[in-house]
Amino acid sequence: MKICLYLEFYHAFGGKLYKNIGTGLLSSYRNQKEVLSRSGIEFVETWDDSCDILQINTPWLNSLRLIKKAKRRGMPVAIWSHVTAEDAREVFWFNKFLYPLIRLYLKYAYGQADIVFCRANIRNPF
């Protein structure tokens, strides 16, 4: 089995904008790579026609293109939902105006997956 582990922004501009920041998304991506390596599961970080599973971390525009390619091949698609429309609304003040579009986009994108993984943030109520 071979997995295409894909994080779209990780490779943008040669990774200069993304590889050295300490985001939870990047930590999660690194953890996924480590778990796959330790488990002896082969993976690549860019599209490869020889893969059996496409795993997307936060689907953006190029991710949708890859999902369509994978679906045409009958390849299962897994998406990690690291972001919600509600999260995006809170990041920048102008996102409250984009919220309806972000919500529609994410609903569509996550709907393309065979399985969506998410991590619940459970806050201590006390």
Secondary structure by P-SEA (a helix, b strand, c coil): cccccccccccccccccccccccaaaaaaaaaaaaaaaacbbbbccccccccbbbbccccaaaaaaaaaaaaacbbbbbcccccaaaaaacccccccaaaaaaaaaaaaaaaccbbbbbbbccccc
